[in-house]
Amino acid sequence: MAITLTERAAEEVRRTQTDQAPGTETFLRIGVAAGGCSGFSYDLFFDEKFNEEVDTKSEQHGITVVVDSKSALYLDGTTLDYLEDLNRRGFFFDNPNAQKSCGCGSSFQV
């Protein structure tokens, strides 16, 4: 699998999923889109559509994670974590493929 979800990230995804889409069967789609201040930006959202030809699905800590094959090239080995401390709060991508990233951590360059 291209990306690993930590237990903390899975807990926050589950909480958010329950708040935003109660009673619907959605999964967490993680991808990469062109743009952002460093060239590529991370895309993270709930989705209901799965394309067997281009998507890969995995179950991690009770969360179904889907990544399309194009994004998987840029996300291979990436860990998605959730941080909550005095300095910041939110999802954090630890991507070994990123050569540079912006200050906010939401975009990167390979």
PyMOL commands that set and color helices and strands:
alter all, ss='L'
color gray80, all
select helices_A, chain A and resi 7-20+69-75
alter helices_A, ss='H'
color red, helices_A
select strands_A, chain A and resi 3-5+27-34+40-47+55-60+63-68+78-84+89-94+100-101+107-109
alter strands_A, ss='S'
color yellow, strands_A
deselect
rebuild
show_as cartoon
